[in-house]
Amino acid sequence: MDSLSKQIIEILSLPQFANLNKAQKNTVRECILANCLILSKEKQQYYLELIKNNLVSVEDLGEEDYYKDNICYGGIVETKIVRVPLDKEGMIYPLNYHLKYREYKEPIGRITKSVLHEFGHMVVKKTTINLEEGKGSTNGGLLMDMGGLIINESFTRDYGHAFCEIINEFTNFLAFKAYLSYTEIDINAIEKMKAFAQANGLKYEENINYLSILPDNLFTSFSESLLAMETMPEGTKEMFNPLYVKYTPLVKLIMHSFQNPCCTYQDLVKAFQNQEGLYAKKDGKPINDLLYGYYESSFHVQELFDGYMKDKITWEQFCTTFDKEMFKSQINYDFITESIEIFTNFYKKRVEDSVKKGDITEKDASNLLNNYEKTVNDCLTYYESKPKSK
């Protein structure tokens, strides 16, 4: 057993997991492990320490649906801010997490979608909030980075949930594929994983390097959406939440718009294979600013976007609209079209700025814009193929 698995087993002996039985702990262990497999060593340790110190309760909801605000969830993470300051000035607050997840009748191996998803959220959560690091809002409140692109205003309202949920589904998919090729899985789990891979066209090779699992182009691969379809085999459609993945292609396009014009997609692949994570930097700058912001700083994304687009639309305005659209059952095709226009303009401004600074050539810019246009076309093709509601 490797040191990572040992660390996770030790964590599961802590009091916050005492209410789980052996089978439930095994499921949780595998899901924590899967999420670890796509992280850098440093981020793995941050993640495990956060679970150890800030996750105060874990509840298995069984197979019952979980409803909140008339929305059905497969699981939910509830965050409570402890109002006992850590410092004398009362500027720093610890964050405690209460995690609930749902079981499924046919888990794949010992991974169930709800557990994988909820522990995936924990990867990007913050351990504390420092009010001195907050930023003023247009409403006169204080904006705080809660992790995972969620920004909270004065502990009352927040935005960025759509990105947090959809990117988590994407990283869940990568974690799941990494788990497919991880060698320390029991024999029963291995057989289930092989069957799942075969049924759904996923690559399964024993002893494959799981750090090579990024698709040829993550901006135009929509596997999560495919696996959430009702036409998929039983046990597959539960792997991804249709409520979230209906906007996966749009978020992949937005992700492309945040690709640093000075970096190539292969830079991201190479960094991931070197176990630097999706949030890696090159020459001190994030390779992909949206992914960097998701893991490291929600403010980073907001400041970058507003710097180019504030005269047209702010990050807060877009996120607030997106959060509302995500929870509607039907796709808003006007929103898709408007969003593509917004982020195409954003990317063009970034590319033009890089040319002006002398960081890239006019030829480089032309190639970048042509590649982005392919992402736009793939996104449009996906949505044009979907039946429109009457």
Backbone torsions as a table, in degrees:
resi	resn	phi	psi	omega
1	MET	NA	132.1	-177.2
2	ASP	-79.8	169.7	-174.9
3	SER	-65.6	-32.4	179.7
4	LEU	-63.6	-47.5	178.6
5	SER	-62.1	-38.9	179.1
6	LYS	-63.1	-42.8	179.1
7	GLN	-60.3	-42.5	-178.5
8	ILE	-65.8	-41.6	178.3
9	ILE	-61.8	-40.6	178.1
10	GLU	-63.1	-40.6	178.7
11	ILE	-62.1	-38.6	-177.2
12	LEU	-70.5	-7.5	175.7
13	SER	-88.6	-2.1	-178.9
14	LEU	-74.4	158.6	-175.2
15	PRO	-57.0	-32.8	-176.5
16	GLN	-67.1	-12.3	178.4
17	PHE	-107.7	4.5	-172.9
18	ALA	-63.9	-25.3	-177.9
19	ASN	-79.9	-8.0	-179.8
20	LEU	-90.1	142.0	175.7
21	ASN	-83.6	-179.5	-175.0
22	LYS	-60.6	-44.5	-179.0
23	ALA	-64.0	-40.7	179.2
24	GLN	-65.6	-39.7	178.2
25	LYS	-65.1	-37.2	178.3
26	ASN	-62.2	-41.5	178.5
27	THR	-62.8	-47.0	179.8
28	VAL	-62.2	-41.9	-179.6
29	ARG	-59.0	-46.1	-177.6
30	GLU	-66.4	-35.0	-178.9
31	CYS	-73.2	-37.4	173.8
32	ILE	-63.8	-43.8	179.2
33	LEU	-59.5	-47.5	-178.4
34	ALA	-58.5	-43.6	178.4
35	ASN	-64.9	-33.5	178.6
36	CYS	-65.6	-31.9	-170.2
37	LEU	-64.1	-20.4	-179.5
38	ILE	-104.4	11.5	-178.8
39	LEU	-105.5	158.1	171.2
40	SER	-69.6	162.7	179.1
41	LYS	-57.7	-41.4	-179.3
42	GLU	-64.3	-44.7	-179.1
43	LYS	-69.8	-31.4	174.6
44	GLN	-57.9	-45.8	-177.9
45	GLN	-67.7	-37.8	176.5
46	TYR	-61.2	-45.7	-178.8
47	TYR	-60.5	-48.0	-178.3
48	LEU	-67.2	-37.9	178.2
49	GLU	-66.6	-37.4	178.5
50	LEU	-64.9	-43.3	177.0
51	ILE	-61.2	-42.2	-177.6
52	LYS	-65.5	-42.3	-170.1
53	ASN	-102.5	-24.7	-172.5
54	ASN	-115.5	-16.9	176.0
55	LEU	-84.9	108.8	-171.7
56	VAL	-97.6	-17.2	176.7
57	SER	-155.8	147.3	177.1
58	VAL	-131.3	127.5	-176.7
59	GLU	-126.1	127.8	174.0
60	ASP	-89.2	117.6	-177.5
61	LEU	-85.6	1.9	-176.4
62	GLY	69.3	-143.9	-178.7
63	GLU	-101.8	10.5	-179.9
64	GLU	-77.9	141.5	173.9
65	ASP	-66.6	148.5	179.1
66	TYR	-114.1	124.0	-178.6
67	TYR	-115.8	139.5	173.6
68	LYS	-148.3	127.6	-177.5
69	ASP	55.2	40.0	178.6
70	ASN	64.7	17.4	177.3
71	ILE	-113.6	133.4	179.9
72	CYS	-87.6	125.1	179.1
73	TYR	-114.0	147.3	171.4
74	GLY	-79.0	-17.5	180.0
75	GLY	-179.3	166.4	-179.2
76	ILE	-152.9	143.1	171.4
77	VAL	-103.1	127.0	177.1
78	GLU	-108.4	127.9	-178.3
79	THR	-108.6	124.4	175.4
80	LYS	-115.3	133.1	178.3
81	ILE	-93.6	119.3	-179.4
82	VAL	-75.0	121.5	-175.3
83	ARG	-86.9	36.3	174.1
84	VAL	-114.1	109.5	-174.5
85	PRO	-64.3	147.3	177.3
86	LEU	-85.3	-20.7	-178.8
87	ASP	-122.7	167.9	-174.1
88	LYS	-65.4	-30.5	-178.4
89	GLU	-80.9	-9.5	179.2
90	GLY	70.7	34.2	-177.0
91	MET	-101.1	-14.2	-175.7
92	ILE	-119.2	129.5	-179.0
93	TYR	-123.4	131.3	174.0
94	PRO	-74.5	153.2	176.8
95	LEU	-111.3	125.9	175.2
96	ASN	-106.5	143.8	-176.2
97	TYR	-119.3	135.8	175.6
98	HIS	-117.5	115.4	-172.9
99	LEU	-107.9	130.3	174.8
100	LYS	-121.6	141.1	177.3
101	TYR	-140.7	161.6	-178.3
102	ARG	-110.6	145.6	176.9
103	GLU	-90.7	159.6	172.1
104	TYR	-125.3	153.7	-177.2
105	LYS	-66.0	-35.3	-176.2
106	GLU	-121.4	77.2	177.7
107	PRO	-65.5	150.0	178.1
108	ILE	-89.8	109.9	-169.1
109	GLY	67.4	-125.0	171.8
110	ARG	-113.1	4.6	177.6
111	ILE	-82.7	130.3	168.0
112	THR	-116.2	148.1	-172.4
113	LYS	-58.5	-44.3	-175.5
114	SER	-61.9	-43.4	-179.0
115	VAL	-67.6	-43.9	179.3
116	LEU	-58.8	-43.7	-178.2
117	HIS	-65.2	-48.4	-175.6
118	GLU	-68.2	-39.5	176.1
119	PHE	-73.5	-20.2	172.5
120	GLY	-66.1	-36.4	176.2
121	HIS	-61.3	-36.6	-175.6
122	MET	-64.5	-23.1	-178.7
123	VAL	-57.3	-36.4	-170.9
124	VAL	-107.2	3.3	-178.3
125	LYS	-72.3	158.9	178.9
126	LYS	-97.1	149.5	178.3
127	THR	-84.1	-32.0	-179.4
128	THR	-144.1	162.8	171.3
129	ILE	-118.3	125.3	176.4
130	ASN	-106.8	112.3	-176.5
131	LEU	-63.2	-25.5	178.3
132	GLU	-68.0	-20.1	179.2
133	GLU	-94.4	0.9	178.3
134	GLY	-71.4	168.7	-179.0
135	LYS	-129.8	145.1	-179.0
136	GLY	-68.6	142.7	178.3
137	SER	-104.3	167.2	179.0
138	THR	-67.2	-20.2	179.3
139	ASN	-88.7	2.6	-179.9
140	GLY	87.4	1.2	178.9
141	GLY	-88.3	-171.8	-179.8
142	LEU	-115.8	122.5	178.4
143	LEU	-87.3	136.0	-178.9
144	MET	-130.8	139.3	179.1
145	ASP	-81.7	114.5	-179.4
146	MET	-97.4	-3.2	-178.9
147	GLY	95.0	148.2	177.9
148	GLY	69.2	28.4	-179.9
149	LEU	74.1	8.8	175.7
150	ILE	-90.3	127.4	178.0
151	ILE	-117.0	129.9	-177.3
152	ASN	-110.0	137.0	178.3
153	GLU	-105.4	110.0	174.2
154	SER	52.6	36.1	177.5
155	PHE	61.3	17.8	-175.9
156	THR	-117.4	-44.3	-178.9
157	ARG	-136.7	150.3	-179.6
158	ASP	-143.6	168.3	179.8
159	TYR	-150.2	162.5	-177.5
160	GLY	108.1	6.1	-176.0
161	HIS	-65.4	-37.3	-178.7
162	ALA	-59.5	-47.9	179.1
163	PHE	-63.4	-41.5	-178.1
164	CYS	-61.6	-43.6	-178.5
165	GLU	-71.1	-45.1	-174.2
166	ILE	-72.1	-40.7	177.3
167	ILE	-67.9	-33.0	175.9
168	ASN	-63.8	-38.6	175.8
169	GLU	-62.1	-39.1	178.3
170	PHE	-65.2	-47.4	179.9
171	THR	-69.2	-30.4	172.5
172	ASN	-58.4	-42.4	-179.3
173	PHE	-63.5	-42.6	177.2
174	LEU	-64.9	-41.9	179.2
175	ALA	-63.5	-40.0	179.6
176	PHE	-64.6	-42.6	178.0
177	LYS	-65.8	-36.4	176.7
178	ALA	-63.3	-41.5	178.9
179	TYR	-64.3	-31.6	177.6
180	LEU	-56.0	-34.0	-174.2
181	SER	-107.7	6.9	-179.7
182	TYR	-77.1	135.2	-169.4
183	THR	-84.4	-19.0	-176.4
184	GLU	-93.5	54.7	178.3
185	ILE	-118.0	142.2	-177.6
186	ASP	-68.3	163.5	-170.3
187	ILE	-62.5	-38.8	178.7
188	ASN	-64.3	-40.5	178.2
189	ALA	-65.4	-41.1	-179.1
190	ILE	-59.3	-43.7	-179.2
191	GLU	-64.5	-40.1	177.4
192	LYS	-65.7	-39.8	-179.5
193	MET	-65.4	-41.4	178.6
194	LYS	-61.7	-44.1	-179.3
195	ALA	-63.8	-40.9	179.0
196	PHE	-63.4	-45.5	-179.4
197	ALA	-61.3	-45.1	-178.9
198	GLN	-63.6	-40.9	-177.2
199	ALA	-69.8	-23.8	-171.8
200	ASN	-120.4	13.2	174.5
201	GLY	69.7	23.7	177.1
202	LEU	-92.7	146.5	-177.9
203	LYS	-75.1	127.3	174.9
204	TYR	-129.5	115.3	175.5
205	GLU	-135.5	131.0	177.2
206	GLU	-66.3	137.8	178.0
207	ASN	66.4	17.7	174.3
208	ILE	-67.4	150.9	176.6
209	ASN	-76.2	106.7	-174.2
210	TYR	-68.6	-10.5	176.9
211	LEU	-83.1	3.8	177.5
212	SER	-105.9	24.9	-169.4
213	ILE	-89.6	-2.7	177.4
214	LEU	-63.3	136.7	178.0
215	PRO	-67.4	169.3	-179.3
216	ASP	-57.3	-35.0	176.3
217	ASN	-149.3	100.8	-175.3
218	LEU	-68.6	-16.5	179.9
219	PHE	-74.5	-19.0	-176.9
220	THR	-125.0	14.8	177.2
221	SER	-105.2	125.7	-174.2
222	PHE	-120.7	43.7	-175.6
223	SER	-60.3	-36.3	-179.5
224	GLU	-59.8	-41.3	178.9
225	SER	-64.0	-42.1	179.8
226	LEU	-61.1	-45.5	-175.5
227	LEU	-73.8	-10.2	178.9
228	ALA	-93.0	-4.3	-175.2
229	MET	-69.0	147.7	179.5
230	GLU	-64.0	-22.5	-178.6
231	THR	-79.8	-7.0	179.7
232	MET	-72.9	157.5	179.4
233	PRO	-59.6	154.4	177.3
234	GLU	-56.5	136.8	-178.3
235	GLY	95.2	-16.5	179.6
236	THR	-95.4	-46.0	-175.0
237	LYS	-66.1	-16.2	175.7
238	GLU	-79.8	-8.7	-175.0
239	MET	-72.2	-27.2	-178.0
240	PHE	-136.3	143.6	-173.6
241	ASN	-85.4	114.4	-179.3
242	PRO	-57.1	-28.8	178.5
243	LEU	-59.6	-35.4	-177.3
244	TYR	-92.7	-46.6	-168.4
245	VAL	-74.5	-8.6	175.8
246	LYS	-63.0	-19.8	177.8
247	TYR	-108.5	11.9	177.2
248	THR	-56.2	-48.8	-179.2
249	PRO	-58.9	-36.8	177.6
250	LEU	-65.9	-43.5	-179.6
251	VAL	-66.9	-34.9	175.8
252	LYS	-62.0	-39.7	177.0
253	LEU	-65.5	-43.9	177.4
254	ILE	-61.4	-39.6	176.2
255	MET	-58.3	-41.6	178.2
256	HIS	-63.3	-38.1	-179.2
257	SER	-65.6	-20.8	178.0
258	PHE	-94.9	4.8	176.1
259	GLN	-68.5	127.8	180.0
260	ASN	-61.0	120.2	-179.1
261	PRO	-59.2	-19.8	-179.6
262	CYS	-86.6	-3.8	-179.2
263	CYS	-121.3	150.2	177.3
264	THR	-96.9	164.3	175.4
265	TYR	-62.0	-34.6	178.9
266	GLN	-64.5	-27.5	174.3
267	ASP	-62.0	-39.9	179.1
268	LEU	-67.5	-43.7	179.3
269	VAL	-62.0	-46.1	-179.0
270	LYS	-62.7	-42.9	179.8
271	ALA	-63.2	-40.7	179.3
272	PHE	-64.4	-42.7	179.4
273	GLN	-68.1	-24.8	176.3
274	ASN	-86.2	9.3	178.9
275	GLN	60.9	38.2	174.2
276	GLU	-94.9	-10.5	177.3
277	GLY	89.1	166.0	178.3
278	LEU	-69.6	-13.4	-176.5
279	TYR	-97.6	17.3	-173.5
280	ALA	-66.0	157.6	175.7
281	LYS	-113.6	158.4	172.0
282	LYS	-133.3	125.6	-176.5
283	ASP	54.3	36.7	175.9
284	GLY	83.3	-1.2	-178.9
285	LYS	-118.5	140.6	179.0
286	PRO	-57.9	138.5	176.9
287	ILE	-70.3	-41.7	174.1
288	ASN	-130.8	115.9	-171.6
289	ASP	-70.5	-30.9	178.7
290	LEU	-69.2	-44.5	178.7
291	LEU	-67.4	-38.4	176.1
292	TYR	-61.3	-45.8	179.9
293	GLY	-63.7	-38.0	179.5
294	TYR	-58.7	-42.2	-177.7
295	TYR	-89.4	-28.7	-167.6
296	GLU	-118.4	-44.9	-173.2
297	SER	-156.1	109.7	177.9
298	SER	-63.5	-32.7	179.7
299	PHE	-65.7	-31.3	-179.0
300	HIS	-57.0	-45.5	-178.4
301	VAL	-67.9	-45.4	-178.9
302	GLN	-60.9	-44.7	-178.1
303	GLU	-66.4	-39.0	179.5
304	LEU	-66.0	-48.0	-178.6
305	PHE	-63.7	-47.9	-178.2
306	ASP	-64.3	-30.8	179.0
307	GLY	-61.1	-31.2	-179.5
308	TYR	-100.0	-27.7	-166.6
309	MET	-122.5	1.2	-171.1
310	LYS	-58.7	-29.5	179.6
311	ASP	-72.1	-15.5	179.6
312	LYS	-105.7	-52.4	-178.0
313	ILE	-160.6	144.1	178.4
314	THR	-96.2	162.4	176.6
315	TRP	-59.5	-42.4	179.2
316	GLU	-60.8	-43.6	179.8
317	GLN	-62.5	-44.6	179.9
318	PHE	-65.4	-46.7	-177.6
319	CYS	-62.3	-39.8	179.6
320	THR	-61.6	-41.3	176.7
321	THR	-66.6	-44.7	-178.2
322	PHE	-62.2	-41.1	179.2
323	ASP	-58.5	-39.9	179.5
324	LYS	-69.1	-42.2	-178.0
325	GLU	-66.4	-36.8	-175.2
326	MET	-61.1	-35.4	-174.8
327	PHE	-86.9	1.7	172.8
328	LYS	-84.4	144.7	-175.3
329	SER	-69.8	-30.1	-177.6
330	GLN	-100.2	149.8	176.0
331	ILE	-74.8	134.2	175.8
332	ASN	-94.2	102.3	-174.2
333	TYR	-71.7	-27.7	174.4
334	ASP	-66.2	-38.8	177.3
335	PHE	-63.3	-39.5	177.5
336	ILE	-58.9	-50.8	-177.6
337	THR	-61.4	-46.0	-179.7
338	GLU	-64.2	-39.5	-179.4
339	SER	-65.8	-42.6	178.7
340	ILE	-60.3	-41.0	178.7
341	GLU	-64.8	-43.4	180.0
342	ILE	-59.5	-49.6	-173.6
343	PHE	-81.2	-20.7	170.7
344	THR	-67.1	-43.5	176.6
345	ASN	-63.1	-40.6	178.1
346	PHE	-60.1	-46.7	-178.6
347	TYR	-66.4	-41.6	178.9
348	LYS	-60.2	-40.7	177.9
349	LYS	-62.9	-40.1	179.0
350	ARG	-64.3	-44.6	-179.5
351	VAL	-64.9	-45.8	178.9
352	GLU	-60.4	-40.7	179.4
353	ASP	-63.7	-39.0	179.1
354	SER	-66.2	-34.6	176.4
355	VAL	-67.0	-45.5	-179.9
356	LYS	-59.9	-37.3	-179.8
357	LYS	-76.6	-10.5	-178.9
358	GLY	81.3	14.0	-179.1
359	ASP	-77.9	-29.4	177.3
360	ILE	-137.6	162.8	-179.9
361	THR	-91.8	169.5	175.5
362	GLU	-60.8	-37.5	178.3
363	LYS	-64.9	-42.6	176.5
364	ASP	-58.0	-44.1	-178.0
365	ALA	-61.7	-41.8	179.3
366	SER	-62.3	-43.0	178.7
367	ASN	-64.4	-41.3	-179.9
368	LEU	-63.2	-44.0	-179.0
369	LEU	-68.6	-34.6	176.2
370	ASN	-65.0	-41.9	178.7
371	ASN	-65.6	-38.6	178.6
372	TYR	-65.7	-37.1	178.7
373	GLU	-61.4	-33.8	176.6
374	LYS	-64.6	-39.8	177.1
375	THR	-63.9	-42.2	177.5
376	VAL	-59.4	-46.1	-178.5
377	ASN	-64.2	-40.8	178.0
378	ASP	-63.8	-40.0	179.2
379	CYS	-64.7	-46.9	179.4
380	LEU	-63.1	-41.3	178.9
381	THR	-60.2	-40.8	179.1
382	TYR	-60.5	-50.4	-176.0
383	TYR	-72.7	-31.1	177.8
384	GLU	-68.5	-22.3	179.8
385	SER	-82.8	-10.0	-177.9
386	LYS	-86.7	138.9	178.4
387	PRO	-66.1	134.6	179.3
388	LYS	-84.8	137.5	178.1
389	SER	-75.3	147.6	-178.9
390	LYS	-93.4	NA	NA
